[in-house]
Amino acid sequence: MAKAAWVSDGGLVDEQYYRQQIKVVDERLAGLRLAAVLNEVLGHVSPQESGTENPVISEGPNSGASV
């Protein structure tokens, strides 16, 4: 989904692009905002520090965000 929103260097971002891709962009930004809030509230805790041996790894639309 995010690959469809990719704009190459020099690519045109016009009204049509905006209307087609704004949902993808909003979802990605929401994931990054959530990750920032969780990192601030919970701190950066590794699985070893938290006692979680097998953490669940999400492959969802926000999987690029660190938590």
Biopython code that builds the backbone (N, CA, C, O; Angstrom):
import numpy as np
from Bio.PDB.StructureBuilder import StructureBuilder

atoms = [
    (1, "MET", "N", (0.823, -1.187, 0.000)),
    (1, "MET", "CA", (0.000, 0.000, 0.000)),
    (1, "MET", "C", (0.873, 1.259, 0.000)),
    (1, "MET", "O", (0.614, 2.183, -0.770)),
    (2, "ALA", "N", (1.892, 1.307, 0.843)),
    (2, "ALA", "CA", (2.745, 2.493, 0.924)),
    (2, "ALA", "C", (3.553, 2.684, -0.348)),
    (2, "ALA", "O", (3.877, 3.816, -0.708)),
    (3, "LYS", "N", (3.884, 1.597, -1.035)),
    (3, "LYS", "CA", (4.645, 1.724, -2.274)),
    (3, "LYS", "C", (3.855, 2.472, -3.336)),
    (3, "LYS", "O", (4.434, 3.148, -4.186)),
    (4, "ALA", "N", (2.536, 2.353, -3.290)),
    (4, "ALA", "CA", (1.694, 3.059, -4.256)),
    (4, "ALA", "C", (1.762, 4.563, -4.049)),
    (4, "ALA", "O", (1.515, 5.330, -4.980)),
    (5, "ALA", "N", (2.097, 4.994, -2.830)),
    (5, "ALA", "CA", (2.163, 6.423, -2.522)),
    (5, "ALA", "C", (3.540, 7.011, -2.784)),
    (5, "ALA", "O", (3.725, 8.220, -2.650)),
    (6, "TRP", "N", (4.510, 6.182, -3.154)),
    (6, "TRP", "CA", (5.885, 6.641, -3.366)),
    (6, "TRP", "C", (5.962, 7.602, -4.541)),
    (6, "TRP", "O", (5.374, 7.362, -5.596)),
    (7, "VAL", "N", (6.692, 8.690, -4.348)),
    (7, "VAL", "CA", (6.916, 9.664, -5.419)),
    (7, "VAL", "C", (8.406, 9.702, -5.693)),
    (7, "VAL", "O", (9.196, 9.957, -4.784)),
    (8, "SER", "N", (8.802, 9.453, -6.930)),
    (8, "SER", "CA", (10.210, 9.495, -7.310)),
    (8, "SER", "C", (10.726, 10.920, -7.279)),
    (8, "SER", "O", (9.946, 11.873, -7.303)),
    (9, "ASP", "N", (12.039, 11.065, -7.227)),
    (9, "ASP", "CA", (12.637, 12.399, -7.278)),
    (9, "ASP", "C", (12.125, 13.145, -8.493)),
    (9, "ASP", "O", (12.148, 12.627, -9.609)),
    (10, "GLY", "N", (11.671, 14.344, -8.273)),
    (10, "GLY", "CA", (11.143, 15.154, -9.360)),
    (10, "GLY", "C", (9.710, 14.815, -9.736)),
    (10, "GLY", "O", (9.151, 15.406, -10.661)),
    (11, "GLY", "N", (9.109, 13.859, -9.018)),
    (11, "GLY", "CA", (7.735, 13.454, -9.313)),
    (11, "GLY", "C", (6.747, 14.559, -8.971)),
    (11, "GLY", "O", (7.017, 15.408, -8.122)),
    (12, "LEU", "N", (5.625, 14.538, -9.627)),
    (12, "LEU", "CA", (4.601, 15.554, -9.450)),
    (12, "LEU", "C", (3.602, 15.137, -8.371)),
    (12, "LEU", "O", (3.010, 14.060, -8.439)),
    (13, "VAL", "N", (3.426, 15.997, -7.387)),
    (13, "VAL", "CA", (2.419, 15.774, -6.346)),
    (13, "VAL", "C", (1.322, 16.797, -6.591)),
    (13, "VAL", "O", (1.427, 17.958, -6.195)),
    (14, "ASP", "N", (0.280, 16.342, -7.247)),
    (14, "ASP", "CA", (-0.811, 17.241, -7.600)),
    (14, "ASP", "C", (-2.078, 16.861, -6.843)),
    (14, "ASP", "O", (-2.050, 15.987, -5.976)),
    (15, "GLU", "N", (-3.165, 17.503, -7.164)),
    (15, "GLU", "CA", (-4.444, 17.260, -6.487)),
    (15, "GLU", "C", (-4.899, 15.809, -6.649)),
    (15, "GLU", "O", (-5.425, 15.214, -5.708)),
    (16, "GLN", "N", (-4.699, 15.246, -7.831)),
    (16, "GLN", "CA", (-5.097, 13.853, -8.071)),
    (16, "GLN", "C", (-4.302, 12.906, -7.172)),
    (16, "GLN", "O", (-4.874, 11.999, -6.567)),
    (17, "TYR", "N", (-2.995, 13.111, -7.082)),
    (17, "TYR", "CA", (-2.164, 12.290, -6.204)),
    (17, "TYR", "C", (-2.655, 12.417, -4.759)),
    (17, "TYR", "O", (-2.832, 11.418, -4.061)),
    (18, "TYR", "N", (-2.870, 13.648, -4.328)),
    (18, "TYR", "CA", (-3.318, 13.893, -2.954)),
    (18, "TYR", "C", (-4.596, 13.120, -2.651)),
    (18, "TYR", "O", (-4.685, 12.439, -1.630)),
    (19, "ARG", "N", (-5.566, 13.223, -3.521)),
    (19, "ARG", "CA", (-6.851, 12.546, -3.296)),
    (19, "ARG", "C", (-6.706, 11.030, -3.270)),
    (19, "ARG", "O", (-7.401, 10.348, -2.516)),
    (20, "GLN", "N", (-5.803, 10.504, -4.092)),
    (20, "GLN", "CA", (-5.632, 9.053, -4.163)),
    (20, "GLN", "C", (-4.820, 8.495, -2.996)),
    (20, "GLN", "O", (-5.055, 7.364, -2.570)),
    (21, "GLN", "N", (-3.872, 9.268, -2.476)),
    (21, "GLN", "CA", (-2.910, 8.725, -1.526)),
    (21, "GLN", "C", (-3.002, 9.270, -0.103)),
    (21, "GLN", "O", (-2.263, 8.801, 0.764)),
    (22, "ILE", "N", (-3.860, 10.221, 0.170)),
    (22, "ILE", "CA", (-3.882, 10.842, 1.488)),
    (22, "ILE", "C", (-4.162, 9.839, 2.605)),
    (22, "ILE", "O", (-3.627, 9.993, 3.703)),
    (23, "LYS", "N", (-4.975, 8.827, 2.363)),
    (23, "LYS", "CA", (-5.253, 7.827, 3.400)),
    (23, "LYS", "C", (-3.992, 7.051, 3.761)),
    (23, "LYS", "O", (-3.735, 6.792, 4.936)),
    (24, "VAL", "N", (-3.206, 6.682, 2.755)),
    (24, "VAL", "CA", (-1.954, 5.951, 2.999)),
    (24, "VAL", "C", (-0.990, 6.818, 3.801)),
    (24, "VAL", "O", (-0.394, 6.354, 4.774)),
    (25, "VAL", "N", (-0.838, 8.055, 3.401)),
    (25, "VAL", "CA", (0.073, 8.969, 4.082)),
    (25, "VAL", "C", (-0.385, 9.193, 5.523)),
    (25, "VAL", "O", (0.439, 9.174, 6.437)),
    (26, "ASP", "N", (-1.675, 9.402, 5.739)),
    (26, "ASP", "CA", (-2.210, 9.605, 7.083)),
    (26, "ASP", "C", (-1.962, 8.389, 7.976)),
    (26, "ASP", "O", (-1.595, 8.540, 9.141)),
    (27, "GLU", "N", (-2.162, 7.181, 7.433)),
    (27, "GLU", "CA", (-1.940, 5.965, 8.210)),
    (27, "GLU", "C", (-0.482, 5.833, 8.624)),
    (27, "GLU", "O", (-0.186, 5.476, 9.764)),
    (28, "ARG", "N", (0.423, 6.118, 7.705)),
    (28, "ARG", "CA", (1.855, 6.020, 8.020)),
    (28, "ARG", "C", (2.253, 7.038, 9.081)),
    (28, "ARG", "O", (2.997, 6.714, 10.006)),
    (29, "LEU", "N", (1.760, 8.263, 8.951)),
    (29, "LEU", "CA", (2.083, 9.291, 9.937)),
    (29, "LEU", "C", (1.476, 8.962, 11.295)),
    (29, "LEU", "O", (2.099, 9.218, 12.326)),
    (30, "ALA", "N", (0.279, 8.402, 11.312)),
    (30, "ALA", "CA", (-0.359, 8.022, 12.577)),
    (30, "ALA", "C", (0.470, 6.950, 13.282)),
    (30, "ALA", "O", (0.627, 6.985, 14.503)),
    (31, "GLY", "N", (0.993, 6.010, 12.522)),
    (31, "GLY", "CA", (1.840, 4.965, 13.105)),
    (31, "GLY", "C", (3.115, 5.535, 13.705)),
    (31, "GLY", "O", (3.543, 5.117, 14.781)),
    (32, "LEU", "N", (3.715, 6.479, 13.018)),
    (32, "LEU", "CA", (4.931, 7.105, 13.535)),
    (32, "LEU", "C", (4.647, 7.941, 14.783)),
    (32, "LEU", "O", (5.441, 7.953, 15.724)),
    (33, "ARG", "N", (3.511, 8.638, 14.785)),
    (33, "ARG", "CA", (3.129, 9.420, 15.974)),
    (33, "ARG", "C", (2.889, 8.507, 17.170)),
    (33, "ARG", "O", (3.333, 8.802, 18.280)),
    (34, "LEU", "N", (2.188, 7.401, 16.945)),
    (34, "LEU", "CA", (1.931, 6.445, 18.015)),
    (34, "LEU", "C", (3.244, 5.877, 18.549)),
    (34, "LEU", "O", (3.422, 5.775, 19.763)),
    (35, "ALA", "N", (4.151, 5.511, 17.672)),
    (35, "ALA", "CA", (5.443, 4.975, 18.098)),
    (35, "ALA", "C", (6.196, 5.993, 18.945)),
    (35, "ALA", "O", (6.803, 5.625, 19.951)),
    (36, "ALA", "N", (6.168, 7.263, 18.557)),
    (36, "ALA", "CA", (6.858, 8.306, 19.317)),
    (36, "ALA", "C", (6.253, 8.451, 20.711)),
    (36, "ALA", "O", (6.984, 8.584, 21.693)),
    (37, "VAL", "N", (4.932, 8.425, 20.803)),
    (37, "VAL", "CA", (4.266, 8.545, 22.104)),
    (37, "VAL", "C", (4.598, 7.339, 22.980)),
    (37, "VAL", "O", (4.928, 7.495, 24.155)),
    (38, "LEU", "N", (4.510, 6.144, 22.410)),
    (38, "LEU", "CA", (4.812, 4.937, 23.190)),
    (38, "LEU", "C", (6.270, 4.927, 23.649)),
    (38, "LEU", "O", (6.553, 4.550, 24.786)),
    (39, "ASN", "N", (7.192, 5.333, 22.785)),
    (39, "ASN", "CA", (8.596, 5.397, 23.173)),
    (39, "ASN", "C", (8.804, 6.390, 24.303)),
    (39, "ASN", "O", (9.584, 6.138, 25.222)),
    (40, "GLU", "N", (8.117, 7.507, 24.237)),
    (40, "GLU", "CA", (8.262, 8.515, 25.288)),
    (40, "GLU", "C", (7.669, 8.038, 26.612)),
    (40, "GLU", "O", (8.267, 8.223, 27.672)),
    (41, "VAL", "N", (6.499, 7.429, 26.544)),
    (41, "VAL", "CA", (5.804, 6.989, 27.762)),
    (41, "VAL", "C", (6.484, 5.756, 28.365)),
    (41, "VAL", "O", (6.719, 5.698, 29.572)),
    (42, "LEU", "N", (6.792, 4.789, 27.530)),
    (42, "LEU", "CA", (7.318, 3.513, 28.017)),
    (42, "LEU", "C", (8.833, 3.457, 28.035)),
    (42, "LEU", "O", (9.415, 2.610, 28.713)),
    (43, "GLY", "N", (9.473, 4.341, 27.305)),
    (43, "GLY", "CA", (10.924, 4.283, 27.183)),
    (43, "GLY", "C", (11.317, 3.242, 26.158)),
    (43, "GLY", "O", (10.479, 2.489, 25.661)),
    (44, "HIS", "N", (12.572, 3.210, 25.856)),
    (44, "HIS", "CA", (13.094, 2.238, 24.888)),
    (44, "HIS", "C", (13.509, 0.990, 25.653)),
    (44, "HIS", "O", (14.586, 0.958, 26.249)),
    (45, "VAL", "N", (12.668, -0.038, 25.643)),
    (45, "VAL", "CA", (12.911, -1.255, 26.396)),
    (45, "VAL", "C", (13.117, -2.392, 25.408)),
    (45, "VAL", "O", (12.268, -2.648, 24.555)),
    (46, "SER", "N", (14.245, -3.069, 25.530)),
    (46, "SER", "CA", (14.509, -4.212, 24.658)),
    (46, "SER", "C", (13.747, -5.429, 25.188)),
    (46, "SER", "O", (13.354, -5.436, 26.354)),
    (47, "PRO", "N", (13.528, -6.456, 24.366)),
    (47, "PRO", "CA", (12.820, -7.659, 24.831)),
    (47, "PRO", "C", (13.515, -8.302, 26.033)),
    (47, "PRO", "O", (12.842, -8.832, 26.917)),
    (48, "GLN", "N", (14.858, -8.263, 26.080)),
    (48, "GLN", "CA", (15.583, -8.854, 27.207)),
    (48, "GLN", "C", (15.285, -8.097, 28.497)),
    (48, "GLN", "O", (15.126, -8.714, 29.551)),
    (49, "GLU", "N", (15.206, -6.764, 28.427)),
    (49, "GLU", "CA", (14.936, -5.945, 29.608)),
    (49, "GLU", "C", (13.511, -6.149, 30.119)),
    (49, "GLU", "O", (13.265, -6.087, 31.323)),
    (50, "SER", "N", (12.581, -6.390, 29.206)),
    (50, "SER", "CA", (11.182, -6.517, 29.606)),
    (50, "SER", "C", (10.834, -7.923, 30.081)),
    (50, "SER", "O", (9.765, -8.141, 30.650)),
    (51, "GLY", "N", (11.743, -8.886, 29.846)),
    (51, "GLY", "CA", (11.476, -10.258, 30.241)),
    (51, "GLY", "C", (10.693, -11.029, 29.194)),
    (51, "GLY", "O", (10.300, -12.170, 29.435)),
    (52, "THR", "N", (10.459, -10.431, 28.042)),
    (52, "THR", "CA", (9.740, -11.085, 26.959)),
    (52, "THR", "C", (10.742, -11.810, 26.077)),
    (52, "THR", "O", (11.570, -11.184, 25.415)),
    (53, "GLU", "N", (10.659, -13.134, 26.074)),
    (53, "GLU", "CA", (11.620, -13.903, 25.290)),
    (53, "GLU", "C", (11.262, -13.925, 23.807)),
    (53, "GLU", "O", (12.147, -13.869, 22.954)),
    (54, "ASN", "N", (9.982, -14.004, 23.500)),
    (54, "ASN", "CA", (9.531, -14.101, 22.118)),
    (54, "ASN", "C", (8.548, -12.976, 21.820)),
    (54, "ASN", "O", (7.337, -13.198, 21.832)),
    (55, "PRO", "N", (9.053, -11.762, 21.552)),
    (55, "PRO", "CA", (8.136, -10.653, 21.291)),
    (55, "PRO", "C", (7.351, -10.871, 20.008)),
    (55, "PRO", "O", (7.849, -11.483, 19.063)),
    (56, "VAL", "N", (6.138, -10.374, 19.978)),
    (56, "VAL", "CA", (5.299, -10.444, 18.788)),
    (56, "VAL", "C", (5.735, -9.338, 17.855)),
    (56, "VAL", "O", (5.807, -8.174, 18.250)),
    (57, "ILE", "N", (6.028, -9.698, 16.614)),
    (57, "ILE", "CA", (6.459, -8.719, 15.621)),
    (57, "ILE", "C", (5.342, -8.533, 14.620)),
    (57, "ILE", "O", (4.880, -9.493, 14.003)),
    (58, "SER", "N", (4.908, -7.292, 14.461)),
    (58, "SER", "CA", (3.805, -6.985, 13.552)),
    (58, "SER", "C", (4.324, -6.773, 12.148)),
    (58, "SER", "O", (5.369, -6.151, 11.956)),
    (59, "GLU", "N", (3.615, -7.277, 11.180)),
    (59, "GLU", "CA", (3.936, -7.054, 9.779)),
    (59, "GLU", "C", (2.897, -6.140, 9.164)),
    (59, "GLU", "O", (2.738, -6.115, 7.943)),
    (60, "GLY", "N", (2.179, -5.382, 10.001)),
    (60, "GLY", "CA", (1.106, -4.499, 9.536)),
    (60, "GLY", "C", (1.634, -3.241, 8.880)),
    (60, "GLY", "O", (2.834, -3.111, 8.636)),
    (61, "PRO", "N", (0.727, -2.310, 8.593)),
    (61, "PRO", "CA", (1.094, -1.104, 7.859)),
    (61, "PRO", "C", (2.056, -0.204, 8.622)),
    (61, "PRO", "O", (2.704, 0.647, 8.012)),
    (62, "ASN", "N", (2.168, -0.363, 9.925)),
    (62, "ASN", "CA", (3.048, 0.490, 10.723)),
    (62, "ASN", "C", (4.280, -0.266, 11.205)),
    (62, "ASN", "O", (4.916, 0.144, 12.175)),
    (63, "SER", "N", (4.620, -1.360, 10.540)),
    (63, "SER", "CA", (5.718, -2.196, 11.021)),
    (63, "SER", "C", (7.062, -1.486, 10.928)),
    (63, "SER", "O", (8.019, -1.937, 11.558)),
    (64, "GLY", "N", (7.179, -0.405, 10.177)),
    (64, "GLY", "CA", (8.431, 0.330, 10.078)),
    (64, "GLY", "C", (8.689, 1.222, 11.266)),
    (64, "GLY", "O", (9.809, 1.706, 11.429)),
    (65, "ALA", "N", (7.700, 1.461, 12.101)),
    (65, "ALA", "CA", (7.854, 2.347, 13.254)),
    (65, "ALA", "C", (8.473, 1.576, 14.408)),
    (65, "ALA", "O", (8.133, 0.414, 14.629)),
    (66, "SER", "N", (9.376, 2.209, 15.145)),
    (66, "SER", "CA", (9.979, 1.545, 16.291)),
    (66, "SER", "C", (9.142, 1.787, 17.524)),
    (66, "SER", "O", (8.550, 2.853, 17.693)),
    (67, "VAL", "N", (9.099, 0.803, 18.368)),
    (67, "VAL", "CA", (8.357, 0.931, 19.622)),
    (67, "VAL", "C", (9.239, 0.482, 20.751)),
    (67, "VAL", "O", (8.820, 0.504, 21.908)),
]
sb = StructureBuilder()
sb.init_structure("model")
sb.init_model(0)
sb.init_chain("A")
sb.init_seg("    ")
for serial, (resi, resn, name, xyz) in enumerate(atoms, 1):
    if name == "N":
        sb.init_residue(resn, " ", resi, " ")
    sb.init_atom(name, np.array(xyz, "f"), 0.0, 1.0, " ", f" {name:<3s}", serial, name[0])
structure = sb.get_structure()
